[in-house]
Amino acid sequence: MLKGVNRQVVEVSQPESVYFERVLFFVKPEFYGLGEAKLRSKADALIKDTSEPPSTKHKKRKKGKGEAVKIFLSASAGAVAAAIISAIF
């Protein structure tokens, strides 16, 4: 959400990007007089540096053979425990 009307914004449309359709840059007040061409070139340089979105911090772990064995053993132990308890009562 934008608040206020005293903002200078540079909008860069980048249809060749797989991830983004456009980027909005909010110009700092001290650089308002820099000129549109200079601001657009700075924005384009930033876009080229960040061409891909960052990876997520929480990556799903692949379950390997060790994890599958642990799951199988704990399920087996639970089944054995349930059988023993049901045999007693």
N, CA, C and O atoms as a GROMACS GRO file, in nm:
protein
  356
    1MET      N    1   0.083  -0.117   0.000
    1MET     CA    2   0.000   0.000   0.000
    1MET      C    3   0.088   0.124   0.000
    1MET      O    4   0.184   0.133   0.077
    2LEU      N    5   0.056   0.218  -0.085
    2LEU     CA    6   0.132   0.342  -0.094
    2LEU      C    7   0.064   0.450  -0.012
    2LEU      O    8  -0.057   0.467  -0.018
    3LYS      N    9   0.144   0.520   0.065
    3LYS     CA   10   0.090   0.630   0.143
    3LYS      C   11   0.156   0.758   0.095
    3LYS      O   12   0.276   0.761   0.069
    4GLY      N   13   0.079   0.863   0.083
    4GLY     CA   14   0.133   0.990   0.039
    4GLY      C   15   0.141   0.999  -0.112
    4GLY      O   16   0.132   0.898  -0.182
    5VAL      N   17   0.158   1.120  -0.159
    5VAL     CA   18   0.164   1.141  -0.304
    5VAL      C   19   0.298   1.198  -0.347
    5VAL      O   20   0.320   1.218  -0.467
    6ASN      N   21   0.385   1.226  -0.254
    6ASN     CA   22   0.514   1.286  -0.286
    6ASN      C   23   0.621   1.179  -0.304
    6ASN      O   24   0.724   1.181  -0.236
    7ARG      N   25   0.596   1.088  -0.395
    7ARG     CA   26   0.691   0.980  -0.422
    7ARG      C   27   0.726   0.981  -0.570
    7ARG      O   28   0.641   1.007  -0.655
    8GLN      N   29   0.851   0.952  -0.600
    8GLN     CA   30   0.890   0.934  -0.738
    8GLN      C   31   0.918   0.785  -0.757
    8GLN      O   32   0.996   0.726  -0.682
    9VAL      N   33   0.853   0.727  -0.856
    9VAL     CA   34   0.861   0.583  -0.877
    9VAL      C   35   0.912   0.556  -1.018
    9VAL      O   36   0.871   0.621  -1.114
   10VAL      N   37   1.003   0.460  -1.029
   10VAL     CA   38   1.049   0.412  -1.159
   10VAL      C   39   0.991   0.273  -1.176
   10VAL      O   40   1.018   0.184  -1.095
   11GLU      N   41   0.913   0.254  -1.281
   11GLU     CA   42   0.854   0.123  -1.310
   11GLU      C   43   0.927   0.063  -1.429
   11GLU      O   44   0.941   0.126  -1.534
   12VAL      N   45   0.974  -0.059  -1.411
   12VAL     CA   46   1.044  -0.129  -1.517
   12VAL      C   47   0.966  -0.254  -1.551
   12VAL      O   48   0.948  -0.343  -1.467
   13SER      N   49   0.920  -0.261  -1.674
   13SER     CA   50   0.852  -0.382  -1.720
   13SER      C   51   0.957  -0.473  -1.782
   13SER      O   52   1.037  -0.429  -1.864
   14GLN      N   53   0.955  -0.598  -1.742
   14GLN     CA   54   1.056  -0.692  -1.789
   14GLN      C   55   0.987  -0.818  -1.836
   14GLN      O   56   0.983  -0.917  -1.763
   15PRO      N   57   0.932  -0.819  -1.958
   15PRO     CA   58   0.859  -0.937  -2.004
   15PRO      C   59   0.947  -1.060  -2.026
   15PRO      O   60   0.895  -1.171  -2.030
   16GLU      N   61   1.079  -1.043  -2.039
   16GLU     CA   62   1.165  -1.159  -2.061
   16GLU      C   63   1.194  -1.236  -1.932
   16GLU      O   64   1.252  -1.344  -1.937
   17SER      N   65   1.154  -1.182  -1.819
   17SER     CA   66   1.174  -1.252  -1.693
   17SER      C   67   1.068  -1.359  -1.674
   17SER      O   68   0.949  -1.335  -1.699
   18VAL      N   69   1.109  -1.475  -1.631
   18VAL     CA   70   1.018  -1.584  -1.604
   18VAL      C   71   0.942  -1.560  -1.474
   18VAL      O   72   0.828  -1.603  -1.459
   19TYR      N   73   1.006  -1.492  -1.380
   19TYR     CA   74   0.953  -1.478  -1.246
   19TYR      C   75   0.869  -1.353  -1.224
   19TYR      O   76   0.772  -1.356  -1.148
   20PHE      N   77   0.907  -1.241  -1.289
   20PHE     CA   78   0.844  -1.113  -1.260
   20PHE      C   79   0.789  -1.050  -1.387
   20PHE      O   80   0.845  -1.067  -1.495
   21GLU      N   81   0.677  -0.978  -1.372
   21GLU     CA   82   0.625  -0.907  -1.488
   21GLU      C   83   0.661  -0.758  -1.484
   21GLU      O   84   0.672  -0.694  -1.588
   22ARG      N   85   0.680  -0.702  -1.364
   22ARG     CA   86   0.727  -0.565  -1.353
   22ARG      C   87   0.788  -0.542  -1.216
   22ARG      O   88   0.762  -0.616  -1.120
   23VAL      N   89   0.870  -0.437  -1.208
   23VAL     CA   90   0.939  -0.403  -1.084
   23VAL      C   91   0.917  -0.254  -1.059
   23VAL      O   92   0.928  -0.172  -1.150
   24LEU      N   93   0.886  -0.220  -0.934
   24LEU     CA   94   0.869  -0.079  -0.896
   24LEU      C   95   0.982  -0.040  -0.803
   24LEU      O   96   1.008  -0.106  -0.703
   25PHE      N   97   1.048   0.072  -0.837
   25PHE     CA   98   1.154   0.127  -0.753
   25PHE      C   99   1.106   0.260  -0.699
   25PHE      O  100   1.061   0.346  -0.776
   26PHE      N  101   1.116   0.279  -0.569
   26PHE     CA  102   1.080   0.406  -0.506
   26PHE      C  103   1.210   0.483  -0.486
   26PHE      O  104   1.300   0.438  -0.415
   27VAL      N  105   1.217   0.599  -0.548
   27VAL     CA  106   1.339   0.680  -0.549
   27VAL      C  107   1.350   0.757  -0.417
   27VAL      O  108   1.251   0.813  -0.369
   28LYS      N  109   1.469   0.759  -0.361
   28LYS     CA  110   1.493   0.837  -0.240
   28LYS      C  111   1.484   0.985  -0.275
   28LYS      O  112   1.523   1.026  -0.384
   29PRO      N  113   1.431   1.066  -0.183
   29PRO     CA  114   1.410   1.209  -0.212
   29PRO      C  115   1.537   1.282  -0.256
   29PRO      O  116   1.529   1.374  -0.337
   30GLU      N  117   1.651   1.245  -0.204
   30GLU     CA  118   1.774   1.316  -0.241
   30GLU      C  119   1.818   1.289  -0.386
   30GLU      O  120   1.906   1.358  -0.436
   31PHE      N  121   1.757   1.192  -0.452
   31PHE     CA  122   1.793   1.160  -0.590
   31PHE      C  123   1.682   1.194  -0.689
   31PHE      O  124   1.687   1.150  -0.804
   32TYR      N  125   1.582   1.272  -0.649
   32TYR     CA  126   1.473   1.309  -0.738
   32TYR      C  127   1.522   1.383  -0.863
   32TYR      O  128   1.468   1.361  -0.971
   33GLY      N  129   1.622   1.468  -0.851
   33GLY     CA  130   1.669   1.549  -0.963
   33GLY      C  131   1.769   1.479  -1.053
   33GLY      O  132   1.826   1.543  -1.141
   34LEU      N  133   1.792   1.353  -1.034
   34LEU     CA  134   1.895   1.281  -1.110
   34LEU      C  135   1.859   1.263  -1.256
   34LEU      O  136   1.948   1.253  -1.340
   35GLY      N  137   1.733   1.260  -1.289
   35GLY     CA  138   1.692   1.242  -1.427
   35GLY      C  139   1.643   1.101  -1.452
   35GLY      O  140   1.692   1.004  -1.396
   36GLU      N  141   1.543   1.094  -1.540
   36GLU     CA  142   1.479   0.964  -1.564
   36GLU      C  143   1.575   0.863  -1.628
   36GLU      O  144   1.574   0.746  -1.591
   37ALA      N  145   1.657   0.907  -1.722
   37ALA     CA  146   1.749   0.815  -1.790
   37ALA      C  147   1.848   0.753  -1.693
   37ALA      O  148   1.873   0.632  -1.698
   38LYS      N  149   1.904   0.834  -1.604
   38LYS     CA  150   2.001   0.784  -1.507
   38LYS      C  151   1.934   0.688  -1.408
   38LYS      O  152   1.989   0.583  -1.375
   39LEU      N  153   1.815   0.726  -1.360
   39LEU     CA  154   1.743   0.639  -1.267
   39LEU      C  155   1.704   0.507  -1.332
   39LEU      O  156   1.712   0.401  -1.269
   40ARG      N  157   1.661   0.512  -1.457
   40ARG     CA  158   1.623   0.391  -1.528
   40ARG      C  159   1.744   0.300  -1.551
   40ARG      O  160   1.733   0.178  -1.541
   41SER      N  161   1.859   0.359  -1.581
   41SER     CA  162   1.979   0.275  -1.600
   41SER      C  163   2.022   0.210  -1.469
   41SER      O  164   2.066   0.095  -1.468
   42LYS      N  165   2.009   0.284  -1.358
   42LYS     CA  166   2.041   0.225  -1.227
   42LYS      C  167   1.943   0.112  -1.195
   42LYS      O  168   1.983   0.008  -1.142
   43ALA      N  169   1.815   0.132  -1.227
   43ALA     CA  170   1.715   0.029  -1.202
   43ALA      C  171   1.743  -0.095  -1.288
   43ALA      O  172   1.732  -0.207  -1.239
   44ASP      N  173   1.777  -0.075  -1.414
   44ASP     CA  174   1.809  -0.188  -1.502
   44ASP      C  175   1.931  -0.265  -1.451
   44ASP      O  176   1.934  -0.388  -1.458
   45ALA      N  177   2.030  -0.193  -1.399
   45ALA     CA  178   2.149  -0.260  -1.345
   45ALA      C  179   2.113  -0.345  -1.224
   45ALA      O  180   2.164  -0.456  -1.208
   46LEU      N  181   2.025  -0.294  -1.138
   46LEU     CA  182   1.981  -0.372  -1.023
   46LEU      C  183   1.904  -0.496  -1.065
   46LEU      O  184   1.920  -0.602  -1.005
   47ILE      N  185   1.822  -0.483  -1.166
   47ILE     CA  186   1.743  -0.598  -1.213
   47ILE      C  187   1.834  -0.706  -1.268
   47ILE      O  188   1.810  -0.825  -1.246
   48LYS      N  189   1.937  -0.666  -1.340
   48LYS     CA  190   2.029  -0.766  -1.396
   48LYS      C  191   2.106  -0.838  -1.287
   48LYS      O  192   2.139  -0.956  -1.301
   49ASP      N  193   2.135  -0.769  -1.176
   49ASP     CA  194   2.205  -0.831  -1.064
   49ASP      C  195   2.116  -0.930  -0.990
   49ASP      O  196   2.166  -1.028  -0.934
   50THR      N  197   1.987  -0.907  -0.989
   50THR     CA  198   1.893  -0.993  -0.917
   50THR      C  199   1.794  -1.055  -1.015
   50THR      O  200   1.674  -1.028  -1.007
   51SER      N  201   1.844  -1.136  -1.105
   51SER     CA  202   1.759  -1.192  -1.209
   51SER      C  203   1.674  -1.309  -1.161
   51SER      O  204   1.577  -1.346  -1.227
   52GLU      N  205   1.708  -1.367  -1.049
   52GLU     CA  206   1.636  -1.484  -0.999
   52GLU      C  207   1.593  -1.459  -0.855
   52GLU      O  208   1.670  -1.404  -0.777
   53PRO      N  209   1.473  -1.499  -0.818
   53PRO     CA  210   1.431  -1.477  -0.680
   53PRO      C  211   1.513  -1.562  -0.584
   53PRO      O  212   1.563  -1.668  -0.622
   54PRO      N  213   1.528  -1.516  -0.461
   54PRO     CA  214   1.606  -1.594  -0.366
   54PRO      C  215   1.537  -1.725  -0.332
   54PRO      O  216   1.415  -1.736  -0.335
   55SER      N  217   1.617  -1.824  -0.300
   55SER     CA  218   1.560  -1.953  -0.263
   55SER      C  219   1.495  -1.942  -0.126
   55SER      O  220   1.530  -1.855  -0.046
   56THR      N  221   1.401  -2.027  -0.101
   56THR     CA  222   1.332  -2.023   0.027
   56THR      C  223   1.426  -2.073   0.137
   56THR      O  224   1.517  -2.152   0.111
   57LYS      N  225   1.403  -2.026   0.257
   57LYS     CA  226   1.488  -2.065   0.368
   57LYS      C  227   1.458  -2.206   0.415
   57LYS      O  228   1.547  -2.277   0.461
   58HIS      N  229   1.333  -2.246   0.404
   58HIS     CA  230   1.293  -2.378   0.452
   58HIS      C  231   1.285  -2.473   0.332
   58HIS      O  232   1.189  -2.472   0.256
   59LYS      N  233   1.387  -2.552   0.318
   59LYS     CA  234   1.388  -2.648   0.209
   59LYS      C  235   1.338  -2.782   0.260
   59LYS      O  236   1.369  -2.824   0.372
   60LYS      N  237   1.261  -2.848   0.177
   60LYS     CA  238   1.213  -2.980   0.215
   60LYS      C  239   1.327  -3.079   0.205
   60LYS      O  240   1.398  -3.084   0.104
   61ARG      N  241   1.343  -3.156   0.310
   61ARG     CA  242   1.447  -3.258   0.308
   61ARG      C  243   1.394  -3.382   0.240
   61ARG      O  244   1.280  -3.422   0.260
   62LYS      N  245   1.478  -3.441   0.159
   62LYS     CA  246   1.442  -3.567   0.097
   62LYS      C  247   1.467  -3.678   0.198
   62LYS      O  248   1.569  -3.680   0.266
   63LYS      N  249   1.375  -3.769   0.204
   63LYS     CA  250   1.391  -3.880   0.296
   63LYS      C  251   1.478  -3.986   0.230
   63LYS      O  252   1.445  -4.038   0.123
   64GLY      N  253   1.587  -4.016   0.294
   64GLY     CA  254   1.679  -4.116   0.242
   64GLY      C  255   1.644  -4.253   0.297
   64GLY      O  256   1.543  -4.271   0.364
   65LYS      N  257   1.731  -4.350   0.268
   65LYS     CA  258   1.708  -4.486   0.315
   65LYS      C  259   1.710  -4.493   0.467
   65LYS      O  260   1.633  -4.569   0.526
   66GLY      N  261   1.797  -4.416   0.530
   66GLY     CA  262   1.807  -4.416   0.676
   66GLY      C  263   1.677  -4.370   0.741
   66GLY      O  264   1.634  -4.427   0.842
   67GLU      N  265   1.615  -4.270   0.684
   67GLU     CA  266   1.490  -4.219   0.738
   67GLU      C  267   1.377  -4.320   0.718
   67GLU      O  268   1.293  -4.338   0.806
   68ALA      N  269   1.376  -4.387   0.603
   68ALA     CA  270   1.272  -4.486   0.575
   68ALA      C  271   1.285  -4.604   0.673
   68ALA      O  272   1.184  -4.657   0.720
   69VAL      N  273   1.408  -4.644   0.704
   69VAL     CA  274   1.429  -4.753   0.800
   69VAL      C  275   1.380  -4.712   0.938
   69VAL      O  276   1.318  -4.792   1.008
   70LYS      N  277   1.408  -4.588   0.978
   70LYS     CA  278   1.363  -4.541   1.109
   70LYS      C  279   1.210  -4.541   1.117
   70LYS      O  280   1.154  -4.582   1.219
   71ILE      N  281   1.146  -4.497   1.013
   71ILE     CA  282   0.999  -4.494   1.011
   71ILE      C  283   0.944  -4.636   1.018
   71ILE      O  284   0.849  -4.662   1.092
   72PHE      N  285   1.003  -4.727   0.941
   72PHE     CA  286   0.958  -4.866   0.942
   72PHE      C  287   0.977  -4.930   1.079
   72PHE      O  288   0.887  -4.998   1.128
   73LEU      N  289   1.092  -4.908   1.141
   73LEU     CA  290   1.120  -4.967   1.272
   73LEU      C  291   1.026  -4.911   1.380
   73LEU      O  292   0.979  -4.986   1.465
   74SER      N  293   0.999  -4.779   1.376
   74SER     CA  294   0.909  -4.725   1.478
   74SER      C  295   0.766  -4.771   1.456
   74SER      O  296   0.692  -4.791   1.552
   75ALA      N  297   0.725  -4.788   1.330
   75ALA     CA  298   0.591  -4.841   1.305
   75ALA      C  299   0.582  -4.986   1.351
   75ALA      O  300   0.480  -5.027   1.407
   76SER      N  301   0.688  -5.063   1.328
   76SER     CA  302   0.690  -5.202   1.372
   76SER      C  303   0.686  -5.212   1.524
   76SER      O  304   0.616  -5.295   1.580
   77ALA      N  305   0.764  -5.126   1.590
   77ALA     CA  306   0.765  -5.126   1.736
   77ALA      C  307   0.628  -5.089   1.790
   77ALA      O  308   0.583  -5.147   1.889
   78GLY      N  309   0.561  -4.996   1.728
   78GLY     CA  310   0.427  -4.959   1.771
   78GLY      C  311   0.330  -5.075   1.752
   78GLY      O  312   0.244  -5.099   1.837
   79ALA      N  313   0.341  -5.145   1.642
   79ALA     CA  314   0.252  -5.260   1.617
   79ALA      C  315   0.276  -5.371   1.719
   79ALA      O  316   0.181  -5.431   1.769
   80VAL      N  317   0.403  -5.397   1.750
   80VAL     CA  318   0.437  -5.499   1.850
   80VAL      C  319   0.383  -5.460   1.986
   80VAL      O  320   0.325  -5.542   2.058
   81ALA      N  321   0.401  -5.332   2.024
   81ALA     CA  322   0.352  -5.285   2.152
   81ALA      C  323   0.200  -5.296   2.160
   81ALA      O  324   0.146  -5.336   2.263
   82ALA      N  325   0.130  -5.263   2.053
   82ALA     CA  326  -0.014  -5.273   2.050
   82ALA      C  327  -0.059  -5.419   2.061
   82ALA      O  328  -0.157  -5.448   2.129
   83ALA      N  329   0.013  -5.510   1.996
   83ALA     CA  330  -0.020  -5.652   2.003
   83ALA      C  331  -0.001  -5.705   2.145
   83ALA      O  332  -0.083  -5.782   2.194
   84ILE      N  333   0.107  -5.665   2.210
   84ILE     CA  334   0.134  -5.711   2.347
   84ILE      C  335   0.027  -5.658   2.441
   84ILE      O  336  -0.024  -5.733   2.525
   85ILE      N  337  -0.007  -5.532   2.429
   85ILE     CA  338  -0.107  -5.473   2.517
   85ILE      C  339  -0.243  -5.538   2.494
   85ILE      O  340  -0.316  -5.565   2.591
   86SER      N  341  -0.279  -5.565   2.368
   86SER     CA  342  -0.409  -5.627   2.343
   86SER      C  343  -0.411  -5.775   2.389
   86SER      O  344  -0.517  -5.828   2.422
   87ALA      N  345  -0.295  -5.841   2.391
   87ALA     CA  346  -0.288  -5.979   2.439
   87ALA      C  347  -0.302  -5.984   2.590
   87ALA      O  348  -0.359  -6.079   2.644
   88ILE      N  349  -0.252  -5.884   2.658
   88ILE     CA  350  -0.257  -5.880   2.805
   88ILE      C  351  -0.400  -5.851   2.852
   88ILE      O  352  -0.446  -5.913   2.947
   89PHE      N  353  -0.469  -5.759   2.787
   89PHE     CA  354  -0.601  -5.720   2.833
   89PHE      C  355  -0.701  -5.798   2.754
   89PHE      O  356  -0.821  -5.783   2.774
   0.00000   0.00000   0.00000
